[in-house]
Amino acid sequence: MSFAAFIPLSLMAAAPGPQTGPLENTVAQQPAVSTSEPEVPVQAGAPNGHIPHTKGDPLEGFNRAMFSVNHTLDKAIFRPAAMGYKQVVPKPARSGVRNAFSNLTEPVVFLNDVLQLRFGNAFRTFTRFAINTVFGVGGLFDVAKGEGLPHRANGLGNTLARYGVKSGPYLFLPFLGPSSLRDLAGGTVDGLVVPTAVGHPFDRTEYQIGRAAVTGLDMRAEVDSELSTLYDTALDPYATLRSVYTQSRAADIAAITGKAASGEDDQLEDPLQDPAIPMESPSESQPDSAPQP
């Protein structure tokens, strides 16, 4: 796992602005947020005054504690470091590094396209990777996007869902952010594909640490305004992020399986009916993700 996954870009639909790719570079002071949780009424008949967890989030107590830890670390360390990175490294250099690391994920996307039997998407992914690797100087420039081949996120979590593997409990972990048991396992395997298949230098500890640090700082800097909006406007930031994540994942899986999002197991019944921030469906912003005939 890497710091790069601290806030998955699929969650950026939680705030105004593009869902994927470079986000607005607004350096705003992140508002102070209380980490105290809103009071949840005890359901009638709950033994010993036990506060029930939200359906689909059996580890809610643990997840909320990790969310609080993550927020504390973010205010003290991650955000200041990310803002420093943004000030020191010029925007063209940040964009080039971001494109290069994104290009290295295309083989994983291609492999999962094939495993999902979506050969049209696999061909587009392969073409995108070839164009950017050759004409984009190893992926530093996203030439393929201008040719109508934007990056599409795909991974083993999607592949497992396509073949009926349930999402499992919702999880929130420091550095990694929101996930599920299925997606956490799938992401772990995805991260091993290139180091295992290619080897040097991608399997070296120095490379892994450097990649995680650079991509993590870059991503945190890019989503600063969105995170500030989340903490500033949401009644319960934890519930908001959870709801946005599960709805976004449900839409992703629906686009792959062809089933209605409302029937996906990734959806939670959130008692707070949050998020308060509008969410854009990934299926609307990524037309290439439509199921293949």
Residue frames relative to the residue before (quaternion, step in Angstrom):
aa qw qx qy qz dx dy dz
M 1.0000 0.0000 0.0000 0.0000 0.00 0.00 0.00
S 0.1454 -0.8125 0.5612 0.0607 3.55 -1.06 0.61
F 0.6314 -0.5237 0.4197 0.3885 3.49 -1.30 0.41
A 0.5246 0.6477 -0.4072 0.3735 3.60 1.19 -0.42
A 0.7015 0.4534 -0.2659 0.4812 3.55 1.13 -0.55
F 0.2638 0.8142 -0.4852 0.1790 3.58 1.31 0.21
I 0.7740 -0.0219 0.0166 0.6326 3.58 0.88 -0.91
P 0.3206 -0.7696 0.5124 0.2059 3.61 -0.20 1.18
L 0.5209 -0.6719 0.4271 0.3081 3.55 -0.89 0.89
S 0.5561 0.6056 -0.4056 0.3993 3.56 1.14 -0.41
L 0.6471 0.5279 -0.3189 0.4482 3.58 1.18 -0.38
M 0.5187 0.6652 -0.4201 0.3347 3.56 1.17 -0.20
A 0.4812 0.6281 -0.4527 0.4111 3.57 1.25 0.05
A 0.5134 0.6563 -0.4141 0.3664 3.58 1.23 -0.16
A 0.7786 0.2175 -0.1307 0.5740 3.58 1.17 -0.28
P 0.6617 -0.5048 0.3544 0.4263 3.59 -1.19 0.39
G 0.6115 0.5437 -0.4127 0.4002 3.56 -1.09 0.68
P 0.7127 -0.4441 0.3149 0.4424 3.56 -1.28 0.17
Q 0.4721 -0.6863 0.4756 0.2826 3.53 -1.12 0.66
T 0.7982 0.1163 -0.0620 0.5878 3.56 1.02 -0.68
G 0.7037 0.4418 -0.3355 0.4440 3.53 -1.28 0.28
P 0.7738 -0.3303 0.2379 0.4853 3.59 -1.28 -0.20
L 0.2319 -0.7691 0.5836 0.1189 3.54 -0.89 0.95
E 0.7028 -0.4479 0.3226 0.4487 3.54 -1.28 0.19
N 0.3227 -0.7645 0.5319 0.1691 3.56 -0.83 1.03
T 0.2129 0.7794 -0.5511 0.2086 3.54 0.57 1.19
V 0.1760 -0.7778 0.5962 0.0923 3.57 -0.58 1.14
A 0.0983 0.8020 -0.5752 0.1276 3.54 -0.22 1.31
Q 0.5417 -0.6044 0.4656 0.3529 3.52 -1.14 0.56
Q 0.3764 -0.7271 0.5266 0.2286 3.57 -0.66 1.07
P 0.4195 -0.7359 0.4645 0.2582 3.60 -0.64 1.06
A 0.5354 -0.5988 0.4828 0.3488 3.51 -1.20 0.61
V 0.0969 -0.8090 0.5798 0.0003 3.55 -0.88 0.98
S 0.4025 -0.6919 0.5403 0.2596 3.52 -0.94 0.83
T 0.3306 -0.7573 0.5311 0.1875 3.55 -0.91 0.90
S 0.4424 0.6816 -0.4717 0.3423 3.57 1.24 0.12
E 0.3984 -0.7348 0.5055 0.2141 3.55 -1.02 0.79
P 0.5260 -0.6231 0.4609 0.3504 3.59 -1.05 0.64
E 0.5478 -0.6273 0.4388 0.3376 3.52 -1.08 0.71
V 0.1719 -0.7702 0.6089 0.0810 3.56 -0.89 0.97
P 0.4235 -0.7258 0.4674 0.2745 3.60 -0.61 1.04
V 0.4533 -0.6723 0.5163 0.2757 3.55 -1.10 0.78
Q 0.4238 -0.7036 0.5081 0.2590 3.54 -0.83 0.98
A 0.5842 -0.5842 0.4314 0.3624 3.51 -1.14 0.66
G 0.7969 0.2855 -0.2193 0.4851 3.53 -0.94 0.89
A 0.4572 0.6747 -0.4651 0.3455 3.59 1.23 0.01
P 0.4304 -0.7327 0.4580 0.2611 3.63 -0.65 1.03
N 0.8674 0.0654 -0.0669 0.4888 3.54 -1.11 0.87
G 0.6274 -0.5645 0.3414 0.4138 3.58 1.07 0.65
H 0.2860 0.7852 -0.5046 0.2170 3.59 1.18 0.45
I 0.3204 -0.7345 0.5674 0.1895 3.58 -0.91 0.94
P 0.3489 -0.7702 0.4887 0.2150 3.62 -0.42 1.15
H 0.4464 -0.6717 0.5211 0.2794 3.54 -1.16 0.64
T 0.6086 -0.5389 0.4324 0.3902 3.52 -1.28 0.34
K 0.5502 -0.6077 0.4527 0.3508 3.56 -1.01 0.78
G 0.7773 0.2769 -0.2379 0.5124 3.57 -0.82 1.04
D 0.7336 0.3155 -0.2042 0.5662 3.58 1.31 -0.13
P 0.0105 -0.8549 0.5187 -0.0056 3.61 0.60 1.11
L 0.6982 0.4250 -0.2621 0.5129 3.58 1.23 -0.41
E 0.1862 0.8477 -0.4863 0.1014 3.57 1.19 0.48
G 0.6372 0.5282 -0.3448 0.4428 3.60 0.92 -0.78
F 0.6687 0.4792 -0.2830 0.4930 3.56 0.92 -0.94
N 0.6686 0.5165 -0.3092 0.4365 3.60 0.87 -0.93
R 0.6543 0.5011 -0.3188 0.4681 3.58 0.98 -0.81
A 0.6270 0.5249 -0.3409 0.4638 3.58 1.02 -0.72
M 0.6654 0.4898 -0.2962 0.4792 3.59 0.97 -0.85
F 0.6095 0.5443 -0.3449 0.4618 3.59 1.08 -0.69
S 0.6540 0.5038 -0.3037 0.4756 3.57 1.00 -0.84
V 0.6376 0.5147 -0.3209 0.4749 3.59 0.98 -0.85
N 0.6578 0.5214 -0.3072 0.4484 3.57 0.92 -0.93
H 0.6645 0.5050 -0.3042 0.4592 3.56 0.97 -0.86
T 0.6343 0.5261 -0.3247 0.4642 3.57 1.03 -0.78
L 0.6713 0.4849 -0.2891 0.4803 3.58 0.93 -0.91
D 0.6273 0.5507 -0.3362 0.4361 3.55 1.04 -0.75
K 0.6836 0.4809 -0.2891 0.4667 3.58 0.89 -0.93
A 0.7325 0.4524 -0.2409 0.4482 3.57 0.95 -0.87
I 0.8322 0.2100 -0.0581 0.5098 3.58 0.95 -0.87
F 0.7601 0.4514 -0.2547 0.3920 3.56 0.44 -1.24
R 0.6979 0.4709 -0.2955 0.4516 3.58 0.79 -0.97
P 0.6601 0.4889 -0.3393 0.4585 3.65 0.80 -0.80
A 0.6566 0.5019 -0.3175 0.4649 3.59 0.97 -0.82
A 0.6604 0.5084 -0.3093 0.4579 3.59 0.98 -0.84
M 0.6589 0.4949 -0.3156 0.4704 3.58 0.97 -0.79
G 0.6192 0.5275 -0.3366 0.4744 3.58 1.12 -0.65
Y 0.6251 0.5308 -0.3223 0.4729 3.57 1.02 -0.84
K 0.6702 0.5114 -0.2971 0.4483 3.57 0.93 -0.90
Q 0.6765 0.4917 -0.2891 0.4658 3.57 1.05 -0.77
V 0.7140 0.4688 -0.2556 0.4528 3.58 0.99 -0.82
V 0.7548 0.3613 -0.1997 0.5098 3.60 0.90 -0.91
P 0.4526 -0.7009 0.4743 0.2809 3.63 -0.68 1.02
K 0.6359 -0.5689 0.3698 0.3678 3.56 -1.12 0.68
P 0.6494 0.5058 -0.3535 0.4443 3.70 0.82 -0.75
A 0.6515 0.5023 -0.3205 0.4696 3.59 1.01 -0.74
R 0.6409 0.5126 -0.3289 0.4672 3.59 0.97 -0.79
S 0.6563 0.5140 -0.3068 0.4594 3.56 0.96 -0.86
G 0.6555 0.5182 -0.3141 0.4506 3.58 0.96 -0.83
V 0.6567 0.4952 -0.3079 0.4782 3.57 0.94 -0.88
R 0.6356 0.5304 -0.3248 0.4574 3.58 0.98 -0.86
N 0.6665 0.5029 -0.3011 0.4606 3.58 0.92 -0.90
A 0.6543 0.5275 -0.3186 0.4383 3.58 0.95 -0.88
F 0.6877 0.4593 -0.2903 0.4816 3.59 0.89 -0.87
S 0.6168 0.5314 -0.3466 0.4658 3.59 1.08 -0.66
N 0.6283 0.5471 -0.3327 0.4418 3.57 1.03 -0.79
L 0.6480 0.5293 -0.3178 0.4462 3.58 1.09 -0.68
T 0.6297 0.5203 -0.3454 0.4619 3.60 1.23 -0.20
E 0.4888 0.6980 -0.4235 0.3075 3.60 1.22 -0.31
P 0.6242 0.5258 -0.3731 0.4413 3.68 0.93 -0.64
V 0.6338 0.5145 -0.3324 0.4722 3.60 1.06 -0.69
V 0.6278 0.5179 -0.3268 0.4805 3.58 1.01 -0.82
F 0.6465 0.5291 -0.3099 0.4539 3.59 0.94 -0.93
L 0.6622 0.5147 -0.3085 0.4487 3.57 0.86 -0.97
N 0.7010 0.4504 -0.2787 0.4775 3.60 0.90 -0.84
D 0.5608 0.5636 -0.3900 0.4645 3.60 1.14 -0.49
V 0.6699 0.4935 -0.2914 0.4721 3.56 0.95 -0.92
L 0.6626 0.5094 -0.3079 0.4546 3.59 0.90 -0.91
Q 0.6882 0.4511 -0.2698 0.5000 3.57 1.15 -0.60
L 0.4232 -0.7256 0.4372 0.3212 3.59 1.35 0.04
R 0.4615 0.6413 -0.4641 0.4005 3.57 1.09 0.71
F 0.0786 -0.8777 0.4722 0.0208 3.50 0.57 1.26
G 0.5767 0.5681 -0.3825 0.4454 3.59 1.13 -0.45
N 0.6636 0.4801 -0.2886 0.4958 3.55 0.98 -0.87
A 0.6204 0.5469 -0.3399 0.4477 3.57 1.03 -0.78
F 0.6522 0.5073 -0.3153 0.4668 3.58 0.96 -0.83
R 0.6620 0.4964 -0.3106 0.4679 3.60 0.96 -0.85
T 0.6385 0.5210 -0.3280 0.4618 3.58 1.02 -0.77
F 0.6549 0.5081 -0.3084 0.4668 3.58 0.94 -0.89
T 0.6534 0.5120 -0.3095 0.4638 3.57 0.97 -0.87
R 0.6358 0.5284 -0.3224 0.4610 3.57 0.98 -0.87
F 0.6681 0.5061 -0.2980 0.4569 3.58 0.89 -0.95
A 0.6643 0.5072 -0.3040 0.4572 3.59 0.93 -0.88
I 0.6626 0.5086 -0.3104 0.4538 3.59 0.91 -0.91
N 0.7197 0.4497 -0.2655 0.4575 3.57 0.79 -1.00
T 0.6384 0.5264 -0.3363 0.4498 3.58 1.05 -0.66
V 0.7338 0.4142 -0.2289 0.4874 3.58 0.93 -0.91
F 0.8083 0.2843 -0.1292 0.4991 3.57 0.64 -1.13
G 0.6900 0.4528 -0.2810 0.4899 3.59 1.22 -0.29
V 0.4882 -0.6912 0.4150 0.3342 3.56 1.25 0.49
G 0.7689 -0.3680 0.1871 0.4882 3.54 0.62 1.16
G 0.6990 -0.4752 0.2630 0.4653 3.55 1.23 0.41
L 0.4204 0.7130 -0.4723 0.3032 3.60 1.23 0.05
F 0.7596 0.2323 -0.1356 0.5921 3.57 1.18 -0.62
D 0.3463 -0.7455 0.5361 0.1921 3.56 -0.88 0.98
V 0.0736 -0.8325 0.5490 -0.0072 3.55 0.39 1.30
A 0.6506 0.5620 -0.3207 0.3975 3.58 0.94 -0.87
K 0.5853 0.5840 -0.3825 0.4124 3.58 1.06 -0.61
G 0.6631 0.4989 -0.2969 0.4725 3.55 1.03 -0.77
E 0.6702 0.4643 -0.2856 0.5037 3.57 1.28 -0.33
G 0.6205 -0.5824 0.3316 0.4072 3.56 1.22 0.36
L 0.6169 0.5167 -0.3541 0.4766 3.57 1.19 0.52
P 0.0248 -0.8287 0.5591 -0.0113 3.61 0.36 1.20
H 0.6111 -0.5435 0.4254 0.3875 3.54 -1.27 0.37
R 0.1028 -0.7644 0.6343 0.0527 3.56 -1.07 0.81
A 0.3519 -0.7271 0.5472 0.2193 3.55 -0.79 0.98
N 0.1706 0.7540 -0.6225 0.1218 3.56 -1.02 0.84
G 0.0805 0.8137 -0.5701 0.0797 3.57 -1.04 0.69
L 0.7433 -0.4202 0.2877 0.4337 3.52 -1.34 0.03
G 0.5608 0.5892 -0.3970 0.4251 3.59 1.11 -0.52
N 0.6557 0.4931 -0.2989 0.4875 3.58 1.02 -0.81
T 0.6505 0.5261 -0.3154 0.4478 3.56 0.97 -0.87
L 0.6494 0.5073 -0.3153 0.4707 3.57 0.94 -0.86
A 0.6478 0.5179 -0.3162 0.4607 3.58 0.99 -0.84
R 0.6163 0.5597 -0.3454 0.4332 3.59 1.02 -0.78
Y 0.7599 0.3548 -0.1909 0.5101 3.56 1.05 -0.74
G 0.7122 -0.5470 0.2278 0.3762 3.50 1.16 0.73
V 0.4562 0.6685 -0.4743 0.3464 3.62 1.19 0.17
K 0.4039 -0.7318 0.4991 0.2285 3.57 -0.72 1.06
S 0.6234 -0.5939 0.3717 0.3472 3.54 -1.20 0.58
G 0.3263 -0.7309 0.5322 0.2759 3.57 1.04 -0.69
P 0.7398 -0.4226 0.2674 0.4501 3.60 -1.24 -0.03
Y 0.5387 -0.5956 0.4976 0.3277 3.51 -1.23 0.61
L 0.0861 -0.8015 0.5915 0.0195 3.57 -1.02 0.82
F 0.0283 -0.7484 0.6597 0.0625 3.53 -1.20 0.59
L 0.0059 0.8059 -0.5891 0.0589 3.55 -0.68 1.16
P 0.5592 -0.5846 0.4533 0.3743 3.62 -1.03 0.67
F 0.7831 0.2574 -0.2713 0.4968 3.54 -1.14 0.87
L 0.7661 0.3880 -0.2030 0.4705 3.60 0.86 -0.94
G 0.3341 -0.7603 0.4970 0.2515 3.56 1.09 -0.61
P 0.7809 -0.3354 0.2328 0.4729 3.60 -1.21 -0.46
S 0.1350 0.7683 -0.6146 0.1172 3.54 -1.08 0.77
S 0.3020 -0.6853 0.6043 0.2722 3.53 -1.33 -0.41
L 0.6880 -0.4728 0.3294 0.4412 3.56 -1.22 0.25
R 0.6551 0.5104 -0.3065 0.4653 3.58 0.98 -0.85
D 0.7142 0.4526 -0.2706 0.4603 3.58 0.81 -0.96
L 0.6080 0.5435 -0.3550 0.4571 3.58 1.10 -0.63
A 0.6665 0.4806 -0.2968 0.4865 3.58 0.94 -0.87
G 0.6626 0.5103 -0.3074 0.4540 3.57 0.94 -0.86
G 0.6612 0.5098 -0.3057 0.4577 3.56 0.96 -0.83
T 0.6087 0.5516 -0.3478 0.4519 3.57 1.09 -0.69
V 0.6736 0.4780 -0.2904 0.4832 3.57 0.92 -0.91
D 0.6152 0.5526 -0.3451 0.4440 3.61 0.97 -0.82
G 0.6802 0.5141 -0.2875 0.4362 3.56 0.97 -0.88
L 0.6767 0.4959 -0.2874 0.4621 3.57 1.23 -0.39
V 0.4905 0.7082 -0.4181 0.2881 3.59 1.22 -0.37
V 0.7364 0.4203 -0.2481 0.4685 3.59 0.63 -1.11
P 0.6617 0.4906 -0.3374 0.4556 3.67 0.80 -0.81
T 0.6843 0.4801 -0.2920 0.4647 3.60 1.00 -0.78
A 0.7185 0.4599 -0.2585 0.4533 3.57 0.89 -0.94
V 0.7676 0.3558 -0.1803 0.5018 3.58 0.96 -0.86
G 0.2828 -0.7705 0.5217 0.2327 3.56 0.93 -0.87
H 0.8482 -0.0591 0.0733 0.5212 3.57 -0.96 -0.93
P 0.6209 -0.2525 -0.7421 -0.0075 1.62 -1.79 1.77
F 0.4557 0.7452 -0.4145 0.2553 3.56 1.31 -0.13
D 0.6849 0.4690 -0.2954 0.4729 3.59 1.18 -0.35
R 0.5183 0.6457 -0.4133 0.3790 3.58 1.25 0.02
T 0.5710 -0.6179 0.4272 0.3311 3.55 -1.04 0.84
E 0.6254 0.5549 -0.3373 0.4327 3.58 1.00 -0.83
Y 0.6637 0.4917 -0.3064 0.4732 3.57 0.96 -0.84
Q 0.6671 0.5185 -0.3103 0.4357 3.58 0.86 -0.96
I 0.6697 0.4856 -0.2999 0.4752 3.59 0.94 -0.87
G 0.6645 0.5080 -0.3067 0.4543 3.58 0.92 -0.87
R 0.6555 0.5051 -0.3132 0.4660 3.57 0.94 -0.88
A 0.6625 0.5122 -0.3114 0.4492 3.57 0.89 -0.92
A 0.6696 0.5074 -0.3028 0.4501 3.58 0.92 -0.91
V 0.7032 0.4741 -0.2771 0.4516 3.58 0.80 -1.02
T 0.7070 0.4499 -0.2806 0.4679 3.58 0.79 -0.97
G 0.6347 0.5353 -0.3342 0.4460 3.58 1.07 -0.69
L 0.6659 0.4904 -0.2987 0.4763 3.58 0.92 -0.88
D 0.6515 0.5193 -0.3135 0.4556 3.56 0.98 -0.86
M 0.6756 0.4904 -0.3012 0.4608 3.57 0.88 -0.92
R 0.6552 0.5119 -0.3244 0.4510 3.59 0.92 -0.85
A 0.6440 0.5135 -0.3245 0.4651 3.59 1.00 -0.76
E 0.6714 0.5231 -0.2982 0.4320 3.58 0.96 -0.86
V 0.7611 0.3745 -0.2041 0.4887 3.59 1.01 -0.73
D 0.3065 0.7982 -0.4849 0.1837 3.59 1.23 0.19
S 0.6923 0.4730 -0.2991 0.4555 3.60 0.81 -0.92
E 0.6409 0.5272 -0.3268 0.4522 3.58 1.05 -0.72
L 0.6574 0.4918 -0.3119 0.4781 3.58 0.98 -0.81
S 0.6207 0.5323 -0.3433 0.4620 3.58 1.03 -0.75
T 0.6449 0.5147 -0.3156 0.4687 3.57 1.00 -0.82
L 0.6282 0.5429 -0.3314 0.4480 3.56 0.98 -0.85
Y 0.7323 0.4300 -0.2488 0.4658 3.58 0.73 -1.05
D 0.6844 0.5127 -0.2853 0.4328 3.56 1.08 -0.68
T 0.7986 0.3406 -0.1512 0.4726 3.60 0.99 -0.78
A 0.6439 0.5560 -0.3390 0.4018 3.60 1.07 -0.56
L 0.5134 -0.6311 0.4906 0.3122 3.55 -1.02 0.82
D 0.7696 0.0214 0.0257 0.6377 3.55 1.01 -0.90
P 0.3143 -0.7951 0.4809 0.1942 3.64 -0.07 1.23
Y 0.6219 0.5417 -0.3504 0.4438 3.59 1.01 -0.73
A 0.6912 0.4714 -0.2797 0.4710 3.58 0.84 -0.99
T 0.6221 0.5473 -0.3384 0.4461 3.56 1.06 -0.74
L 0.6854 0.4773 -0.2855 0.4700 3.56 0.82 -0.99
R 0.6304 0.5304 -0.3256 0.4640 3.57 1.01 -0.78
S 0.6805 0.4933 -0.2926 0.4560 3.56 0.88 -0.93
V 0.6486 0.5102 -0.3149 0.4689 3.57 0.97 -0.87
Y 0.6594 0.5178 -0.3139 0.4456 3.57 0.90 -0.91
T 0.7115 0.4656 -0.2791 0.4461 3.58 0.77 -1.00
Q 0.6420 0.5036 -0.3281 0.4761 3.59 1.04 -0.70
S 0.6437 0.5200 -0.3172 0.4634 3.56 1.00 -0.83
R 0.6701 0.4872 -0.3006 0.4724 3.57 0.92 -0.88
A 0.6192 0.5408 -0.3457 0.4524 3.59 1.02 -0.74
A 0.6549 0.4989 -0.3087 0.4764 3.58 1.03 -0.81
D 0.6152 0.5453 -0.3399 0.4568 3.59 1.05 -0.78
I 0.7017 0.4671 -0.2677 0.4667 3.56 0.83 -1.03
A 0.6202 0.5427 -0.3444 0.4498 3.58 1.03 -0.73
A 0.6438 0.5233 -0.3236 0.4549 3.59 1.03 -0.77
I 0.6860 0.4756 -0.2766 0.4761 3.58 1.12 -0.66
T 0.7615 0.3886 -0.2004 0.4785 3.57 0.87 -0.96
G 0.4095 -0.7123 0.4742 0.3163 3.56 1.17 -0.51
K 0.5527 0.5941 -0.3981 0.4279 3.57 1.29 0.17
A 0.6045 -0.5618 0.4170 0.3809 3.54 -1.20 0.55
A 0.5644 -0.6284 0.4208 0.3308 3.56 -1.00 0.86
S 0.6249 0.5680 -0.3448 0.4099 3.57 1.06 -0.68
G 0.6868 0.4700 -0.2863 0.4748 3.57 1.21 -0.38
E 0.5241 0.6491 -0.4153 0.3627 3.60 1.25 -0.02
D 0.5114 -0.6701 0.4508 0.2934 3.53 -1.06 0.74
D 0.5483 0.6430 -0.3951 0.3603 3.59 1.23 -0.26
Q 0.6008 0.5857 -0.3730 0.3961 3.59 1.15 -0.40
L 0.2209 -0.7469 0.6128 0.1336 3.55 -1.09 0.77
E 0.3737 -0.6564 0.5914 0.2823 3.51 -1.26 0.40
D 0.1121 -0.8360 0.5364 0.0307 3.56 -0.13 1.27
P 0.3889 -0.7644 0.4595 0.2310 3.62 -0.47 1.14
L 0.6663 0.5024 -0.3147 0.4523 3.59 1.13 -0.49
Q 0.2792 -0.7819 0.5054 0.2349 3.58 1.27 -0.22
D 0.3833 0.6559 -0.5194 0.3912 3.53 1.01 0.93
P 0.4719 0.0855 -0.8690 -0.1220 1.99 -2.30 0.74
A 0.4334 -0.6639 0.5476 0.2675 3.48 -1.31 0.51
I 0.6497 0.4930 -0.3036 0.4927 3.56 1.32 -0.20
P 0.5030 -0.6659 0.4446 0.3254 3.62 -0.80 0.92
M 0.2032 -0.7715 0.5929 0.1100 3.54 -1.14 0.70
E 0.2962 -0.7303 0.5915 0.1704 3.53 -1.03 0.87
S 0.4438 -0.7058 0.4822 0.2690 3.55 -0.83 0.96
P 0.5049 -0.6576 0.4616 0.3156 3.60 -0.90 0.89
S 0.6228 0.5600 -0.3546 0.4156 3.57 1.08 -0.65
E 0.6432 0.5137 -0.3278 0.4637 3.58 1.21 -0.47
S 0.7326 0.4295 -0.2336 0.4735 3.56 1.05 -0.81
Q 0.7554 0.2935 -0.1804 0.5574 3.59 1.26 -0.26
P 0.1273 -0.8435 0.5173 0.0685 3.58 0.39 1.20
D 0.5987 0.5862 -0.3695 0.4018 3.60 1.12 -0.53
S 0.6218 0.5729 -0.3439 0.4085 3.58 1.24 -0.33
A 0.3983 0.7263 -0.4808 0.2874 3.58 1.25 0.03
P 0.5783 -0.6105 0.4046 0.3594 3.59 -1.02 0.73
Q 0.4382 -0.6877 0.5161 0.2621 3.53 -1.04 0.79
P 0.5126 -0.6395 0.4587 0.3434 3.60 -0.99 0.71
